[in-house]
Amino acid sequence: MGALTGLSQILSSLALAGFTGVTLWLLMRPRARMAALMPAPRLLAATAAATALWCAALTAYGPGSSQSLVVQTVRDLAMLLWLGATFWSPRAPMSRPLRLIARMLATICLLTLLLGAAAHLRAGAAAESWMTPTMGFAATVVAIGGLLMIDAGVRHASAGQRMPVMAVAGGFAMLWAYELNVQLIGALTGKIASMLIALLPAIALLTLPVYVVAAMDIGRERMRLSRTAATRTLILLGAAAYLIVIALTGAVARVAGGDYAELAQAISLLVALGTGGLMLASARSRAWLSVMISKHFFEHRYDYRAEWMRFTATLGQGGGEDDRNLHRRVAKALAELTGSPGALLMLPGASGGFRIAEHWHWPDGASEDATLSLRSAFMLQETHHIVDLDAERRGHPGEDLAIPEWLIADPRAWVVVPVLHFQRMIAIVVLHRPAVSRALDWEDLDVLRIAGQQAASYLAESQSQQALSEARRFDEFNRRFAFIMHDIKNLASQIGLLARNAERHADKPDFRADMIETLKISAGRLSDLLVRLSPRERGPAAEAGRMLVEPVLNEIAAEMRPRRALFVGCQAGLSAWGDAGAIRQIVQHLVANAIDASAPDTPVQVVAVAEQGRVRIDVIDQGCGMTRDFIRDELFKPFVSTKESGFGLGAFEALQIAQAMGGAIEVASEPGKGSSFTLWLPLADTRDDAGVDARVMKVGHK
């Protein structure tokens, strides 16, 4: 017993220090900020001060002493005043019976305080024997009345009453309930419950956090338990209640005697194992428990932060077998949000209406013939209506949403959620009935509506990506075709010129030989164009290799001879690293443009040398030239041409092919003075360390 007394003394000192600190903290906080906490913030500080005074009496005289019971009336009076000022106001006053009870309790506290103080001042320690029962009886009446006031105040409080206020009231209720229990046990047994009385300081310490939480719930200092912490707290309370039941059962068994103790142990074991096994094995039992906890212990059904993080993670990441495509992830995310075990996702069909495109954990799959008509889809789209199929089965006149019969007839179907993106419905999700069915409320509808919009953004982005991919494929084909058309135009011009010259020079053997050679080259180029038009064509950069520049330039000169004689100069043995056909196409385009831009009697020169570890091929004309602005802003842009019948693709295509081979094109031009196009290509000798003959052969180049 001495150890218990020492422990009680220590706890009393801790409670005194704690309540003193809380009182000073509450008094130092700004009045404006405290006013945001509750209607009577200063009374809360006064209550903390009165409790600190009571703890001082416990420390000085011990729990259960008549002196501490006298000081306890000061604490009780402060608590009653706080309750009255917090839960009731002139606009919402107390009822008449409750007002009488409050006045009676205040009167009892005042009389007890005055009589107790006078008795101790007059008689001293001699008053202890007869004052303790009297003070205990008064404390019992005040505790009962205080609990009644708390119950009435909580029921009277508005729905928007702040949670810390309720926590403080709960702390008062715990303290009064404990003291009432102490007095009742003493009255029933005829003995003082000394052990319970000695633990009074511990109960006081347990009420200390409610003052701290209440004062911290302002502005940025807001403190609130997470749903996970609250659930674990409930589990611990349940475990404590189980232990209390076991203890009471054991006490009853000891009083009854006989074999009831063993029977009580066996029953307790069976109940514990049965309850635990049911929770582990039955998903329906776990779902029922979750629904009950959410319904009765939390203000909101959903922990929005946790649910939204999980919802977004499911949509954005996936990765498992059930998450192999976005459609399944959307169905899974919406189902998990509401505790549904499965879902169907319907998309617009090619023949009209919405058809099932994917499902997640839907038992026995889903029928491919199951559709939702366009009429139903349009009505859901216009009304944004989330359909509770149970309500539809019960029938609601005036809400004809044309829900198909297969949905109404399937008892598994629970909710129809339209997935809308900017007023356009891009999908429909049908949720499976959860293990414990429930009616939808406003919170379910709001969550499903906003979650459907979030899922719609993912689906719309996916559809946009698919459309963009298809557009890119069409664009690639159109670009290929536009380039082919450009080259075909050049070939047609060349063949047309050859046909006109054939009328005058067909009888000349040299012309016929040139004509045959030109036709062979043109036919080969047409075959190459068909290969390039194929989607499997690998592109010029893929055919890169060592090639001699001079034969390519000579072939171009021979091909262009019907239009203009070229002056070709090439460094002997010069080799470039690239595709011969692609280089021929670039130089041929540059030469054709130089011929078109210059007068018939002006020369066009093609010169190739090695310079700075690169191959340099210059195409020089003395034509009309170009402005610097045109070269900078328009020359290499597609579909921009100075020719009336031009496509504006030649220079753009030439630059693209050169860059694909690691080369570049440089332009120097002035209006009226001609142009010089320089094609830079990788030098093959730098790739294979082969030597280069530095001799330069110039044919007609000035």
Protein Blocks (a to p, Z undefined) as FASTA:
>chain_A
ZZmmmmmmmmmmmmmmmmmmmmmmmmmpcfklmmmmpmblmlmmmmmmmmmmmmmmmmmn
oghiaklmmmmmmmmmmmmmmmmmmmpcfklccdfklmmmmmmmmmmmmmmmmmmmmmmm
mnommlmmmmmmmmmmmmmmmmmmmmmmmmmmmmmpcfklcfklmmmmmmmmmmmmmmmm
mmmmmmmnopacfklmmmmmmmmmmmmmmmmmmmmmgcjlpccddfklmmmmmmmmmmmm
mmmmmmmmmmmmmmngpjllmmmmmmmmmmmmmmmmmmmmmmklmmmmmmmmmmmmpfbf
bdfklmmmmmmmmmmnnopfklmbfklmmmmmmmmmnopabdcdddddfkgpjddfbdeh
iahiaafklccdfklmmmmmmnopacdfklmmnopghiaghpafklmmmmkbmbdcddde
ehiafbdcdddddfbdcdddfklmmmmmmmmmmmmmmmmmmmmmmmmmmmmmmmmmmmmm
mmmmmmmmmmmmmmmmmmmmmmmmmmpmklmmmmmmmmmmmmmmmmmmmmmmpmkbgbjk
lmgccddfklmmmmmmmmmmmmoccdddddehiacdddfklmmmmmmmmmmmmmmmpcfk
bccddddddeehiacdddddfbebpafklmmmmmmpghiafbfkbghlmmmmmmmmmmmn
opacdddddehiapadddddddfklmnopacdfbdcdehiZZ
